[in-house]
Amino acid sequence: MKKIVQISVAPHVAFDLEKLKREVSNKFKLKGDFGFQIIKRSIDARRKPVKYALAIEVVQNEELTDRSMEFTYHPVDESAKSVVIIGAGPAGLFAGLEAIERGLKPIIFERGKDVKERRKDLARITKEMIVDPNSNYCFGEGGAGTYSDGKLYTRSKKKGSVRKVLQQLVHFGADEDILVDAHPHIGTNKLPKLIENIRKEILRCGGAIHFQSKLTDLLIKEGRVIGVVINGEREVSCSKVVLATGHSARDIFYLLNDKGLTLEFKPFALGVRVEHSQALIDRIQYGKADRGQYLPPASYSLVHNTKDRGVYSFCMCPGGIIAPCATDQKEVVTNGWSPSKRNNPYSNSGIVTEVRWEDIPDFHKYGALAGLEFQKSVEKACWKAAGETQKVPAQRLVDFVENRSSKDLPKTSYFPGLVSVNLNDVLPAFVSNNLREGFVKFNDKMRGYLTNEAVIHGTESRTSSPVRIPRNEGLEHPEVRGLYPCGEGAGYAGGIVSAAIDGQNVIQAIELSLHSKQSES
């Protein structure tokens, strides 16, 4: 007998296997000995006291399903066909692993540095307010997710296996809890080692990874890729290029646009990052500030629909830190991250609203790059408002809603520092108007959320790519054979897991293309 049962239990029971077994036995009237394991765990905070909702596999006289999976990667043959991959974020790295699985040789070019060297440049942003345009929170080994804490939750419906990606992450060092938790998370402190392990496996199997190697040109002949140019001087001949450059690689959009390739405007979201004390969010969500040892720092997910669009929370970080994520010296960009224990005293989240084509008529002259130029203009306005530094323009939450400047600001987790600014004067009116309405409505759902002890930081602007690079059914750009736009930067993913899946899908498409050519010949 093998079956899946659903049960809600007190937090202390969820983490005590003997007590949990008794609860399962009593609730489902199980007789005799049986085995069980949790296959999904989520917090049910709708009623107080808070409970854990568990999906449990129960077996009698059978083996439990093996949640984890061992992956064996074999070195590729010297004669293997190569695939050039631009970018070593999740799309690029998982494309590299998939290539090895399918007997192809991945050659990865990453504009930034490896995870260890990258840390030094992150420290320079925080301490000296100096931004390296090629090594920062967005660029470098592992991509933007490496130092944005590794949230793995996805609503992606794209063809591909979420389970496989999570199992691969466990194989390379992530905790097995990510296979169980409804909102899995690795933690910025643990991700770099995991990324290193993936890199070492790709290299062991005959792949290549080149750091500080920026794509500066695509070589195209008669509608086909014939090579790439790295750092303005090194030409690499190739017929298959996976473009996995991330949502902040603006130079890639300009490069493709200058070459006359079709690009598309893509709606995206923009707003602010709000920070509360974690104790307040715990009290609102759990009914008490002292959550005990079994409940994690509370999170939230909020949505409000105004008359014409949504306002919603994005990349919520319990026990987290707000980070300076600019990719250019003359802009201010925020994001958030949490360590694996989520044990910082602050809670932060992006609060954003959608930006549509009709919202930005002054930028229509830029065509498909209208959203990108609008995004840049807001980031630069925040930089100017913050005194042309990497400090952040900030405002107490109630002051923002009531459209008045804050006389002072409390300490927040944003280390470069704050400058008191009325963000209603900095953000575009349609953005600030929707955010103000959203914050008021959020307080109806979470009483106490709208407080002047909370601080908003501007701006949260890199939620997704403002440009889509089109592709056909074979996942190639419709105008250039052999060019495979991929992941968040191309507009086909939103987060680590969906980007990884897209990287895998693109390699599968490349393999299919190669086999089709062989059969034709």
C-alpha positions in Angstrom: 0.0 0.0 0.0 1.3 3.5 -0.9 -0.8 6.6 -0.7 -0.5 10.4 -0.2 -2.4 11.9 2.7 -2.9 15.6 3.8 -2.7 16.7 7.4 -2.4 19.9 9.4 -0.4 19.8 12.6 1.1 22.1 15.2 4.6 23.3 14.4 6.2 21.3 17.2 4.6 18.1 15.8 5.7 18.8 12.2 9.3 18.5 13.2 9.0 15.6 15.7 8.8 12.4 13.6 7.5 10.3 16.5 4.7 12.7 17.3 3.9 13.2 13.6 3.7 9.4 13.1 1.1 9.1 15.9 -0.9 12.0 14.4 -0.9 10.3 11.0 -1.8 6.9 12.6 -4.7 8.3 14.6 -6.1 10.5 11.9 -6.1 7.9 9.2 -6.6 4.9 11.5 -3.5 3.1 10.3 -2.8 -0.3 11.9 0.5 -2.1 12.1 3.8 -0.6 11.2 4.1 1.8 8.3 6.7 4.1 6.8 6.1 7.7 5.9 7.9 10.8 4.7 6.9 14.4 4.2 6.8 15.3 0.5 5.4 18.8 0.7 5.4 21.3 3.7 3.8 24.7 3.9 2.7 27.1 6.6 -1.1 27.6 7.0 -1.3 31.1 8.6 -5.0 31.7 7.7 -6.1 30.7 11.2 -4.5 31.1 14.6 -2.7 29.3 16.0 -0.6 28.7 12.9 -0.2 25.2 11.7 1.9 23.3 9.1 0.0 21.8 6.2 1.8 18.6 5.2 1.5 16.2 2.3 2.8 12.8 3.5 3.6 9.6 1.6 2.5 6.6 3.6 3.6 3.1 2.7 3.1 -0.4 4.1 5.2 -3.3 2.8 6.7 -1.0 0.1 9.7 1.3 -0.3 9.3 5.0 0.2 9.8 7.1 -3.0 13.4 8.4 -3.2 13.0 12.1 -3.1 16.6 12.9 -4.1 18.3 11.8 -7.2 21.9 11.0 -8.1 23.2 12.6 -11.3 26.1 11.1 -13.2 27.8 13.4 -15.7 30.2 11.7 -18.1 33.1 13.6 -19.8 32.2 14.5 -23.4 34.1 13.0 -26.3 36.9 15.1 -27.9 34.9 15.0 -31.1 31.7 16.4 -29.4 30.0 19.3 -31.0 30.4 22.5 -29.0 27.8 25.0 -27.9 28.8 28.6 -27.0 26.8 29.8 -24.0 26.9 33.5 -23.1 26.3 34.0 -19.4 27.0 31.9 -16.3 23.7 32.5 -14.5 21.2 29.7 -13.9 20.1 29.6 -17.5 23.7 29.3 -18.7 24.9 26.9 -16.1 22.0 24.5 -16.4 22.3 24.8 -20.2 25.9 23.7 -19.6 24.9 20.7 -17.5 22.2 19.7 -20.0 24.7 19.9 -22.9 27.1 17.5 -21.1 24.1 15.1 -20.4 23.5 15.1 -24.1 27.1 14.7 -25.2 27.7 18.3 -26.3 30.6 20.5 -25.2 29.5 23.7 -23.4 31.8 26.7 -23.8 30.6 29.4 -21.4 31.7 33.0 -21.5 30.8 35.2 -18.5 31.4 38.9 -18.4 31.9 38.9 -14.6 34.1 37.2 -12.2 33.8 33.9 -10.3 31.8 33.8 -7.1 34.8 34.3 -4.8 36.4 37.2 -6.7 32.9 38.7 -7.2 32.5 39.3 -3.4 35.2 41.9 -3.4 33.4 44.0 -5.9 30.1 43.7 -4.0 32.0 45.0 -0.9 33.2 47.9 -2.9 29.7 48.9 -3.8 28.6 48.7 -0.2 31.6 50.3 1.5 33.0 52.7 -1.2 29.9 53.1 -3.4 31.9 52.1 -6.5 30.1 50.1 -9.1 32.1 47.7 -11.4 29.8 47.5 -14.5 30.8 43.9 -15.1 31.1 42.5 -11.6 28.2 43.4 -9.2 25.0 41.9 -7.8 23.7 41.2 -11.3 26.8 40.1 -13.2 29.2 37.3 -12.4 29.2 33.6 -11.8 25.8 32.3 -10.8 24.0 35.4 -12.1 21.8 37.8 -10.1 20.3 35.0 -8.0 23.6 34.0 -6.3 23.7 37.0 -4.1 19.9 37.5 -4.0 19.5 34.5 -1.8 18.4 31.7 -4.1 14.6 31.7 -3.9 13.4 28.7 -5.8 9.7 29.1 -5.8 8.2 29.3 -9.3 4.8 29.4 -10.9 6.4 28.5 -14.2 4.1 26.4 -16.4 6.8 26.1 -19.1 7.6 22.6 -20.4 10.3 21.2 -18.2 10.9 19.6 -14.9 10.9 21.8 -11.8 11.6 18.6 -9.8 14.7 17.8 -11.9 16.2 21.3 -11.3 15.6 21.0 -7.5 17.1 17.6 -7.5 20.2 18.8 -9.4 20.6 21.6 -6.8 20.5 19.0 -4.0 23.1 17.0 -5.9 25.4 19.9 -6.0 25.0 20.8 -2.3 21.6 22.3 -1.5 19.7 21.0 1.5 17.1 18.3 0.8 14.4 20.6 2.4 14.1 22.4 -0.9 12.4 19.2 -2.2 9.8 19.5 0.5 9.2 23.2 1.3 6.4 24.9 -0.7 8.6 28.0 -1.0 12.1 26.6 -1.2 15.1 28.8 -0.5 18.9 28.2 -0.3 20.4 31.3 1.1 23.1 33.7 -0.1 25.6 32.2 2.3 25.3 28.7 0.8 24.8 29.4 -2.9 28.4 30.3 -3.9 29.7 26.9 -2.9 26.9 25.2 -4.8 27.7 27.3 -7.9 31.4 26.4 -7.5 30.4 22.7 -7.5 28.5 23.1 -10.7 31.4 24.9 -12.3 33.9 22.2 -11.3 31.6 19.4 -12.7 31.3 21.2 -16.1 35.1 21.6 -16.2 35.7 18.0 -15.2 33.4 16.8 -18.0 35.3 18.7 -20.6 33.3 21.9 -20.7 35.0 25.4 -20.6 34.2 28.5 -18.6 35.8 31.8 -19.2 35.4 34.7 -16.8 35.8 38.4 -17.5 34.9 37.5 -21.0 32.2 39.8 -22.4 30.3 39.3 -25.6 30.9 42.4 -27.7 29.8 41.2 -31.1 27.9 38.5 -32.9 29.2 37.4 -36.3 26.3 36.6 -38.6 26.5 35.6 -42.3 23.5 34.9 -44.5 21.2 34.8 -41.6 23.3 32.3 -39.6 25.6 32.7 -36.6 29.2 32.0 -37.5 30.9 33.2 -34.4 31.2 35.6 -31.5 33.6 38.3 -30.5 34.8 38.4 -26.9 36.2 41.6 -25.2 36.3 43.3 -28.6 39.2 41.3 -29.9 38.9 37.5 -29.6 36.9 35.8 -32.4 35.4 32.4 -31.6 33.9 30.4 -34.5 30.7 28.6 -33.7 27.3 27.8 -35.2 25.2 27.6 -32.0 25.0 30.4 -29.5 22.9 30.4 -26.3 22.2 34.0 -25.3 21.7 33.7 -21.5 22.8 37.1 -20.4 20.3 38.1 -17.8 17.7 40.9 -17.5 20.3 43.6 -16.8 22.6 43.1 -19.8 21.5 46.2 -21.6 24.5 46.3 -23.9 23.2 43.0 -25.5 19.9 44.6 -26.3 21.7 47.6 -27.9 24.0 45.2 -29.8 21.1 43.3 -31.3 19.2 46.5 -32.0 22.2 48.0 -33.8 22.4 44.9 -36.0 18.8 45.4 -37.0 17.5 42.2 -35.3 13.9 42.3 -34.2 13.3 43.0 -30.5 10.0 43.5 -28.7 8.9 45.8 -25.9 7.9 43.7 -22.8 5.8 44.9 -19.9 7.6 44.8 -16.6 7.2 46.0 -13.1 8.7 48.9 -11.1 8.4 50.3 -7.7 10.2 50.4 -4.3 11.5 48.1 -1.7 9.9 48.4 1.7 11.4 47.3 5.0 9.7 46.4 8.2 11.0 44.9 11.4 10.8 41.1 11.2 9.1 41.1 14.6 6.2 43.2 13.3 5.7 40.8 10.3 5.9 37.8 12.7 3.2 39.4 14.9 0.9 40.2 12.0 1.2 36.8 10.4 1.5 34.5 13.4 -0.4 36.5 16.0 2.7 36.8 18.2 6.2 38.3 17.8 7.8 35.3 19.6 7.4 32.6 16.9 9.3 29.9 18.8 11.8 27.5 17.4 9.6 25.7 14.9 8.2 28.6 12.8 10.5 30.4 10.4 10.6 34.2 10.1 7.2 35.1 8.6 6.8 36.0 4.9 3.9 37.5 3.0 2.5 37.7 -0.5 0.3 40.7 -1.3 -1.7 41.7 -4.3 -4.1 44.6 -4.9 -5.8 45.4 -8.2 -6.3 49.1 -8.8 -8.8 50.2 -11.5 -6.4 49.3 -14.3 -3.5 47.2 -13.0 -2.0 45.2 -10.1 0.2 46.3 -7.3 2.0 43.4 -5.7 4.9 42.2 -3.5 7.9 40.8 -5.3 10.9 38.8 -4.0 9.9 39.0 -0.3 12.9 38.5 2.0 12.2 37.5 5.6 15.1 38.2 8.0 16.8 39.8 5.0 19.0 42.7 3.8 18.4 45.3 1.1 21.3 45.4 -1.3 22.6 48.0 -3.8 22.2 46.3 -7.2 23.2 49.0 -9.7 25.1 47.9 -12.8 26.3 51.5 -13.6 27.7 54.2 -11.4 25.0 56.7 -12.3 22.0 54.7 -11.2 20.4 53.4 -7.9 18.8 50.0 -7.9 17.7 47.9 -4.9 17.0 44.2 -4.4 16.8 42.0 -1.3 18.4 38.8 0.0 18.3 36.6 3.0 20.9 34.2 4.5 19.8 30.5 4.8 18.7 31.1 8.5 16.9 34.3 7.6 18.0 35.6 11.0 18.4 39.3 10.4 16.1 41.6 12.3 14.5 43.1 9.2 12.0 42.0 6.6 11.9 43.5 3.1 10.0 43.1 -0.1 9.7 44.8 -3.5 6.4 46.5 -3.9 5.8 47.1 -7.6 3.3 47.9 -10.3 3.2 47.1 -14.0 4.7 49.3 -16.7 2.9 49.1 -20.0 3.6 50.6 -23.4 0.8 53.2 -23.1 2.3 54.4 -19.8 5.4 55.8 -21.4 4.6 57.8 -24.5 7.7 60.0 -24.1 9.8 56.9 -24.7 8.0 55.4 -27.7 10.7 57.0 -30.0 13.0 54.2 -28.7 10.8 51.5 -30.2 11.4 48.1 -28.6 13.8 49.6 -26.2 11.3 52.1 -24.8 10.9 50.1 -21.5 14.6 49.9 -21.1 15.1 53.6 -21.5 12.2 54.4 -19.1 13.7 52.0 -16.6 17.1 53.7 -16.9 15.5 57.2 -16.5 13.9 56.2 -13.1 17.1 54.6 -11.8 19.1 57.7 -12.8 16.5 60.0 -11.1 16.9 58.0 -7.9 20.7 58.4 -8.2 20.4 62.1 -8.5 17.9 62.3 -5.6 20.4 60.4 -3.4 23.1 63.0 -4.1 24.6 61.1 -7.0 25.9 58.3 -4.8 24.9 54.7 -4.1 22.9 55.9 -1.1 19.2 55.3 -1.6 16.4 57.9 -1.7 14.1 56.8 1.2 10.9 57.7 3.0 8.9 56.5 5.9 5.9 54.5 4.6 3.0 56.6 6.0 4.8 59.7 4.9 4.9 58.3 1.4 1.2 57.4 1.4 0.3 60.9 2.7 2.7 62.6 0.3 5.0 64.4 2.7 8.7 64.3 3.3 10.1 62.4 6.3 11.8 64.6 8.9 14.1 61.7 9.8 14.7 58.1 8.9 15.4 55.1 11.1 18.3 52.8 10.5 17.6 50.1 7.8 19.6 47.2 6.4 20.7 49.2 3.4 24.4 49.7 4.2 25.5 52.5 1.9 23.0 54.8 3.6 19.7 56.7 3.1 18.8 60.2 1.9 15.4 61.5 3.0 13.4 62.2 -0.2 9.7 62.4 -1.0 9.6 59.6 -3.5 6.4 60.9 -4.9 8.5 63.6 -6.5 11.0 61.1 -7.9 8.9 58.2 -9.2 6.6 58.6 -12.2 3.2 59.7 -11.1 1.4 56.5 -12.3 3.8 54.4 -10.3 3.6 56.3 -7.1 -0.2 56.7 -7.3 -0.7 53.0 -7.7 1.8 52.2 -4.9 0.1 54.5 -2.5 -3.3 52.9 -3.1 -1.7 49.5 -2.8 -0.1 50.2 0.6 -3.4 51.3 2.0 -5.1 48.2 0.8 -2.3 46.0 2.0 -3.0 47.3 5.5 -6.6 46.0 5.2 -5.1 42.5 4.7 -2.3 42.8 7.2 -3.3 45.1 10.0 -0.2 47.1 11.2 1.6 46.8 7.8 1.1 50.6 7.1 3.3 52.1 9.7 5.8 55.0 9.8 8.4 52.7 11.3 8.6 51.0 7.9 10.8 52.6 5.2 10.6 52.5 1.5 13.7 52.6 -0.7 13.8 53.6 -4.3 13.9 52.0 -6.7 13.0 48.3 -7.3 13.3 48.2 -11.1 15.0 45.0 -12.2 12.0 42.7 -11.6 12.3 41.3 -15.2 13.5 42.2 -18.6 11.9 45.2 -20.3 12.8 43.7 -23.6 11.9 40.4 -25.2 14.1 38.8 -27.8 11.8 36.8 -30.1 12.3 33.2 -30.9 10.5 30.6 -33.1 9.2 27.1 -32.3 12.8 25.8 -32.5 13.8 28.4 -29.9 16.0 30.3 -32.3 15.7 33.9 -33.2 13.5 34.0 -36.2 16.0 36.0 -38.2 19.2 34.3 -37.2 19.7 30.6 -37.4 21.8 29.2 -34.5 21.0 32.1 -32.1 19.1 30.9 -29.1 17.7 33.7 -26.8 17.3 32.2 -23.3 16.3 32.9 -19.8 15.3 36.1 -18.0 17.3 38.4 -20.3 15.5 37.2 -23.3 12.1 37.5 -21.6 11.4 33.8 -21.1 11.9 33.2 -17.4 11.4 34.8 -14.0 13.7 33.4 -11.4 16.3 30.7 -10.8 14.2 27.6 -11.5 12.4 28.9 -14.6 15.7 30.2 -16.0 17.3 26.8 -15.4 14.5 25.0 -17.1 14.7 27.4 -20.1 18.4 26.7 -20.4 17.7 23.0 -20.5 15.0 23.4 -23.1 17.2 25.4 -25.4 19.9 22.7 -25.3 17.3 20.1 -26.1 16.2 22.2 -29.1 19.9 22.5 -30.2 20.3 18.7 -29.9 17.2 18.2 -32.0 18.5 20.6 -34.6 21.8 18.8 -34.8 20.1 15.5 -35.2 17.9 16.9 -37.9 21.0 18.1 -39.9 22.6 14.6 -39.5 19.5 12.9 -40.8 19.3 15.3 -43.8 22.9 14.6 -44.7 
